Every structure is written in structure tokens, then in C-alpha cells.
Amino acid sequence: MTETVTVPDVIRVAIVDDHFFFRQGVRDVLNVEPDIVVVAECEDGQGALEVLKSVHPDVVLMDVNLPNVNGLQITQRLKSASPDINVIILTAYDDEEQIYRAIRIGASAYFAKDVAPAQLLDTVRTVAEGYYVIANRRLTPEQAEQWLLELYRRYGISPEDTMLSPLTNRQMEILQLIIEGLSNKQIAMRLGISQQTVKNHVTSILAKLNRSDRTQAAIYALRHGWVRLPDA
């Protein structure tokens, strides 16, 4: 957890999201505020870490569903390298267990993308001061620790658990193709591997995610931001 700090005179914000118009809308909301300035934008996970470490913003608005590396993985790595950077997760999925996992790996707040502009601005200022925003409540680091403990007891999730995928890169690639609607045979042809190898990977995916079929595994991975829905 971060310690409470004095809010900077100007809050430097970075936006990490792969949708241009969403970034533009958020940027427009932020830049009209005299105490907030957008200093960087990233559209994929691959380059986000390098940019964020270089720019070192006070607050990062982080999407979960990003190309290459998902936003939760970036958050965890970013907080390990720069614990004073505050991350607000913005995503399509908003449930208590997901919030718990995001806060556990270092995020300071978690909102669905339809958050009202006024609430987003207030949250940017709040986390810049070193506080947390959980379930629309402003919490001190100590209160956030207590909230995490309560959620740990409720869900039985190890405090050391993270949102990083337990799947290998190849398994993630296969799961992405499953989401795109490809059969095992089509996946084998696409990747240049045997159909049996694909079947073996699918079996391993289901075991690792504790899911009974491909559809359940795909939904689970989508909700956790490990893979993306194909573009329309």
C-alpha cells in the first residue's frame, strides 16, 4: 500500500487504452481542469511500461483489455518498479472479486468505463493524494488493507494470488483463436501444429482454469482481461 502524500500542484496523468476515441474523450475531460494535465497516451500493453517508466506520471488510467499485455499485468509490473505511481483501472467488467484482485496487485481504484466524468476527476485527485477509491468510498491505505483482508476471507483467494494468467503464451494464443470461433482443426492449420497438439493444449487450459469446456474458459479469460474480443 502507498502512504498518504500531498497532492502535487499539477497532477500528471497517462491514459492507456487501445481505443482512440475513448482516449480522446478522457483527455478532453482531464485537460480542461487547471490542476490536471495528460502527459502520455499508450494504445497497447507492449510499449506502455517503457513509456510510463520514462514519463513517470502521478496517475495512470489503465484499460484491462489491451493488445499484447493486459492492463493488470502492466499495473503489477509498473507498481513493482514505481510504487508511487497510482493506477485507476477502467474496464467493462465491474464486480467485487475483480476489484479485489486489481487492488491487491497495486491499483488504487477500479471503475467501469461508463464512470461519470465528475467522478473520474474526483478519483484522479483522490488517488494522487495517496488514497484509494473502492466501491465509491474514499479509503486510507489502512482502510484499504482491511477491505482486502475482508475480501480474502470471503473469496478464499490467497493474498499472494495475482491476475497474471497461469497459461503459457501458446495456450493464450490458442484461447484467443477459440474466442475468434476457430475449431481445433482450424487452429492447428493457423499455427502450423498438429490437431492433437491443439487438443492437448485445450485440455491443459481447461485444467488450469478449472473450467469444463472451451466456452467457459473463453468467458473466464475475457473477464480477466487475458484475451480480447475480436474486432467487429
Secondary structure, DSSP 8 states (H G I E B T S, - for coil): --------SSEEEEEE-S-HHHHHHHHHHHHTSTTEEEEEEESSHHHHHHHHHHH--SEEEEESS-SSS-HHHHHHHHHHH-TTSEEEEEES---HHHHHHHHHTT-SEEEETT--HHHHHHHHHHHHTT-EEETTEEE-HHHHHHHHHHHHHHH---TT--SS-SS-HHHHHHHHHHHTT--HHHHHHHHTS-HHHHHHHHHHHHHHHT-SSHHHHHHHHHHTTSS-----
